[in-house]
Amino acid sequence: MAVTAYRLPLTAYRYLNGGEDISDEISRIESARGKVVMPKTGIGENNEHGFMSMFIDTEGNTVASHSIH
């Protein structure tokens, strides 16, 4: 399994519960002037722990989001 490394700023991260599926949330980030720094990524073998993504909001906060699907 290939692992992609993401270079993120050294900062405090904020967590956001993405609900059932973070795909909808991710699709709205860039149109709201945020920046997706890690697209929807499976966690664990066969995505057994769900999915996560990370983005930077318009105020420079790095936010991690998690969902089951």
Backbone hydrogen bonds in HBPLUS format (Angstrom, degrees):
<---DONOR---> <-ACCEPTOR-->    atom                        ^
c    i                          cat <-CA-CA->   ^        H-A-AA   ^      H-
h    n   atom  resd res      DA  || num        DHA   H-A  angle D-A-AA Bond
n    s   type  num  typ     dist DA aas  dist angle  dist       angle   num
A0014-ARG N   A0062-THR O   3.01 MM  48  6.38 155.5  2.07 149.9 157.8     1
A0064-ALA N   A0014-ARG O   2.70 MM  50  6.07 165.6  1.72 170.3 172.1     2
A0016-LEU N   A0064-ALA O   2.77 MM  48  6.09 145.7  1.89 158.2 165.7     3
A0066-HIS N   A0016-LEU O   3.24 MM  50  6.75 145.8  2.36 158.7 167.4     4
A0018-GLY N   A0066-HIS O   2.69 MM  48  5.13 150.7  1.78 149.5 152.7     5
A0069-HIS N   A0020-GLU O   2.89 MM  49  5.74 148.7  1.99 154.1 164.2     6
A0026-ILE N   A0022-ILE O   2.93 MM   4  6.16 166.2  1.95 161.7 164.9     7
A0027-SER N   A0023-SER O   3.06 MM   4  6.24 155.4  2.12 146.6 152.7     8
A0028-ARG N   A0025-GLU O   3.10 MM   3  5.43 144.5  2.24 105.8 115.8     9
A0029-ILE N   A0026-ILE O   3.24 MM   3  5.33 147.9  2.35 103.5 112.3    10
A0032-ALA N   A0029-ILE O   3.03 MM   3  5.20 139.7  2.20 101.1 113.2    11
A0034-GLY N   A0029-ILE O   2.94 MM   5  5.10 160.4  1.98 145.3 140.5    12
A0033-ARG N   A0030-GLU O   3.07 MM   3  4.94 156.2  2.13 108.1 108.6    13
A0035-LYS N   A0056-ILE O   2.91 MM  21  5.16 157.0  1.96 146.7 154.1    14
A0056-ILE N   A0035-LYS O   2.78 MM  21  5.16 158.2  1.83 146.1 152.8    15
A0037-VAL N   A0054-MET O   2.94 MM  17  5.63 150.2  2.03 131.8 140.8    16
A0038-MET N   A0054-MET O   3.11 MM  16  4.90 147.0  2.22 144.3 135.3    17
A0054-MET N   A0038-MET O   3.02 MM  16  4.90 159.0  2.07 132.9 137.9    18
A0041-THR N   A0052-MET O   2.81 MM  11  5.37 155.4  1.87 154.3 162.8    19
A0052-MET N   A0041-THR O   2.92 MM  11  5.37 153.6  1.99 143.9 151.8    20
A0043-ILE N   A0050-GLY O   2.91 MM   7  5.61 152.8  1.98 160.1 153.1    21
A0049-HIS N   A0043-ILE O   3.10 MM   6  5.26 164.1  2.13 155.4 150.9    22
A0047-ASN N   A0044-GLY O   3.22 MM   3  5.02 147.0  2.34 123.7 115.4    23
A0048-GLU N   A0045-GLU O   3.25 MM   3  5.92 150.8  2.34 117.1 122.6    24
A0050-GLY N   A0047-ASN O   3.03 MM   3  5.25 166.0  2.05 117.1 118.4    25
A0051-PHE N   A0067-SER O   2.81 MM  16  5.38 163.5  1.83 161.1 164.3    26
A0067-SER N   A0051-PHE O   2.98 MM  16  5.38 153.7  2.05 145.0 149.5    27
A0053-SER N   A0065-SER O   2.98 MM  12  5.32 142.9  2.12 140.7 147.9    28
A0065-SER N   A0053-SER O   2.84 MM  12  5.32 163.8  1.86 155.4 158.3    29
A0055-PHE N   A0063-VAL O   2.90 MM   8  5.38 154.6  1.96 150.1 158.5    30
A0063-VAL N   A0055-PHE O   2.77 MM   8  5.38 171.6  1.77 168.0 170.9    31
A0057-ASP N   A0061-ASN O   2.93 MM   4  5.46 156.1  1.99 153.5 157.2    32
A0060-GLY N   A0057-ASP O   3.01 MM   3  5.39 166.7  2.03 118.4 121.2    33
